[in-house]
Amino acid sequence: MHSIARTLLCVLVAGGGITAPAAAEETRIDVRVLARGAKFLPGHGSVPITLRDADTGEVLIRGWTEGGTGDTARILNAGASEPRQMQGDNAAVFSTSLDMDRPRLVALEVGSPEGASRAGRQISTQWVLPGKHLTNGDGWVVEMPGLVVDISTPVAHGFVDRGGEIDLLAGVTLMCGCGFEPGGTWDAGGVEVEAWIYRVGEKVAVVPLTYAGPSSRFEGVYQPTAAGVHEIEIRAWAPRWNNAGIARTLVFVR
């Protein structure tokens, strides 16, 4: 009886009556994150990556990009030829592989890089086929827009006398950490930096910040005329790349 059953099963499979499960195939994927208008986001465990099944939400794998920013000239001079190869040596990458037995619509989620002012995430979706590696050229590239704004002064929650001066000093870079300098690869003249100052929820001043040097430092001065909590919001805008960034702090005026 068992012999007859096995023979019948073999006949059904051979004749197409039963479909045998497909064998899983290794599918390699290289993920790189490119700062808008600049280079790859660098670091050691600084940019979180998640691959999900876009239909079910199932997490397929998580990890981090590792490496440097790549070659400046190679990236900025990259043409439209396909597949592009911008990264060169040591450009940050998350290299992984999935065992797949069927095509999946995969969502690639890039989380916020380290740093309080780098809020936001990017999601890219595409079909991934078993055994068809996403490694040609630069692999799967996601663009990260934005500017990183870090406030050096005033010190958060510090005290200032009414009528005194508040020194405003902020660092502004692209998401990859690339700096702005007059006449540089990323010209400081191409970024607008302002301090928007609020008291009790109302705007009381807008102070332009000018390039202070060294690279990426911008400064200004504000003189408060009323006591109370003042919220200082530093806004940066690079119109060439449609890039913006902000950072906030509070001071107490007595």
BELFEN-V964153 format. One record per residue. N is the residue number from 1. RES is the residue in one letter. OMEGA is omega in degrees with one decimal (* if undefined). BURIAL is b if it has 24 or more other ideal C-beta (glycine too) atoms within 12 Angstrom, else e. Layout:
N_RES_OMEGA_BURIAL / N_RES_OMEGA_BURIAL
This chain:
1_M_178.9_e / 2_H_179.6_e / 3_S_179.2_e / 4_I_-179.0_e / 5_A_179.3_e / 6_R_179.4_e / 7_T_179.8_e / 8_L_179.5_e / 9_L_179.3_e / 10_C_179.9_e / 11_V_-179.3_e / 12_L_179.7_e / 13_V_-178.7_e / 14_A_-177.3_e / 15_G_178.2_e / 16_G_179.2_e / 17_G_177.4_e / 18_I_179.4_e / 19_T_178.0_e / 20_A_179.1_e / 21_P_179.6_e / 22_A_177.6_e / 23_A_178.6_e / 24_A_178.4_e / 25_E_176.1_e / 26_E_179.4_e / 27_T_-175.8_b / 28_R_-178.8_b / 29_I_172.1_b / 30_D_-180.0_b / 31_V_174.8_b / 32_R_-178.7_b / 33_V_-174.7_b / 34_L_174.8_b / 35_A_-179.4_b / 36_R_178.7_b / 37_G_-173.8_b / 38_A_-168.0_b / 39_K_-179.2_b / 40_F_178.0_b / 41_L_-174.2_b / 42_P_169.6_b / 43_G_177.2_b / 44_H_-179.0_e / 45_G_-174.9_e / 46_S_-179.0_b / 47_V_-178.2_b / 48_P_-178.8_b / 49_I_174.8_b / 50_T_172.2_b / 51_L_-179.0_b / 52_R_165.3_b / 53_D_-174.3_b / 54_A_-178.3_e / 55_D_-174.6_e / 56_T_-175.6_e / 57_G_-179.5_e / 58_E_176.4_e / 59_V_-179.8_e / 60_L_177.4_b / 61_I_175.1_b / 62_R_177.9_e / 63_G_-176.9_b / 64_W_171.7_b / 65_T_179.6_b / 66_E_174.9_b / 67_G_-174.4_b / 68_G_-174.5_b / 69_T_-179.0_b / 70_G_-176.2_b / 71_D_-174.1_e / 72_T_-176.4_b / 73_A_-177.9_e / 74_R_-178.4_e / 75_I_-174.6_b / 76_L_-179.2_e / 77_N_-178.3_e / 78_A_178.9_b / 79_G_-177.9_e / 80_A_-179.5_e / 81_S_-178.4_e / 82_E_-7.4_e / 83_P_177.5_e / 84_R_177.2_e / 85_Q_-175.8_b / 86_M_-160.6_b / 87_Q_-175.5_b / 88_G_-178.3_b / 89_D_169.7_e / 90_N_173.6_e / 91_A_-174.3_b / 92_A_-176.6_b / 93_V_166.9_b / 94_F_-179.5_b / 95_S_-177.6_b / 96_T_174.2_b / 97_S_177.1_b / 98_L_171.2_b / 99_D_-171.8_e / 100_M_176.4_b / 101_D_178.9_e / 102_R_175.5_e / 103_P_176.5_e / 104_R_167.5_b / 105_L_-171.6_e / 106_V_174.8_b / 107_A_176.6_b / 108_L_-179.1_b / 109_E_175.9_b / 110_V_-178.3_b / 111_G_-179.7_b / 112_S_172.3_e / 113_P_179.7_b / 114_E_179.7_e / 115_G_-173.0_b / 116_A_-175.3_e / 117_S_-176.5_b / 118_R_-176.0_b / 119_A_176.6_e / 120_G_176.4_b / 121_R_179.8_e / 122_Q_179.2_b / 123_I_176.8_e / 124_S_-175.6_b / 125_T_173.9_e / 126_Q_175.6_e / 127_W_174.5_e / 128_V_-176.9_b / 129_L_179.5_e / 130_P_176.1_e / 131_G_178.7_e / 132_K_-169.4_e / 133_H_175.8_e / 134_L_-175.4_b / 135_T_-179.9_b / 136_N_180.0_e / 137_G_-179.6_e / 138_D_-178.7_b / 139_G_179.7_b / 140_W_-175.4_b / 141_V_175.3_b / 142_V_178.2_b / 143_E_177.9_b / 144_M_178.8_b / 145_P_171.9_b / 146_G_173.7_b / 147_L_176.6_b / 148_V_179.6_b / 149_V_178.7_b / 150_D_-179.4_b / 151_I_176.7_b / 152_S_175.1_e / 153_T_8.3_b / 154_P_176.2_b / 155_V_-178.3_e / 156_A_177.6_e / 157_H_175.5_e / 158_G_-178.9_e / 159_F_-179.7_e / 160_V_177.5_b / 161_D_176.2_e / 162_R_-176.8_e / 163_G_175.6_e / 164_G_-178.7_e / 165_E_173.9_e / 166_I_176.3_b / 167_D_179.2_b / 168_L_-179.7_b / 169_L_-178.0_b / 170_A_171.5_b / 171_G_-179.8_b / 172_V_177.0_b / 173_T_169.4_b / 174_L_-173.6_b / 175_M_179.7_b / 176_C_-175.8_b / 177_G_179.1_b / 178_C_-172.1_b / 179_G_176.6_b / 180_F_175.8_b / 181_E_177.6_e / 182_P_179.7_e / 183_G_-178.5_e / 184_G_176.8_e / 185_T_171.7_e / 186_W_-169.8_b / 187_D_178.3_e / 188_A_177.2_b / 189_G_-178.9_e / 190_G_178.7_b / 191_V_178.6_b / 192_E_-179.0_b / 193_V_-178.5_b / 194_E_171.9_b / 195_A_174.3_b / 196_W_-171.9_b / 197_I_-175.7_b / 198_Y_172.5_b / 199_R_-177.6_b / 200_V_175.6_e / 201_G_-178.9_e / 202_E_178.3_e / 203_K_179.3_e / 204_V_-179.4_b / 205_A_168.9_b / 206_V_-175.0_e / 207_V_175.5_b / 208_P_174.0_e / 209_L_-178.2_b / 210_T_-178.9_b / 211_Y_-175.6_b / 212_A_-175.1_b / 213_G_-5.3_e / 214_P_-171.2_e / 215_S_167.6_b / 216_S_178.7_b / 217_R_179.9_b / 218_F_-173.5_b / 219_E_175.8_b / 220_G_-179.1_b / 221_V_175.5_e / 222_Y_179.1_b / 223_Q_-178.4_e / 224_P_179.9_b / 225_T_-179.1_e / 226_A_178.4_e / 227_A_176.8_e / 228_G_179.3_e / 229_V_177.6_b / 230_H_174.0_b / 231_E_179.7_b / 232_I_-179.8_b / 233_E_177.2_b / 234_I_179.9_b / 235_R_175.7_b / 236_A_-175.8_b / 237_W_175.9_b / 238_A_-172.2_b / 239_P_-178.1_e / 240_R_-176.4_e / 241_W_-176.0_b / 242_N_-177.4_e / 243_N_178.1_b / 244_A_175.0_b / 245_G_178.4_b / 246_I_170.4_b / 247_A_-176.2_b / 248_R_172.6_b / 249_T_179.8_b / 250_L_170.5_b / 251_V_178.7_b / 252_F_178.7_e / 253_V_-176.5_b / 254_R_*_e
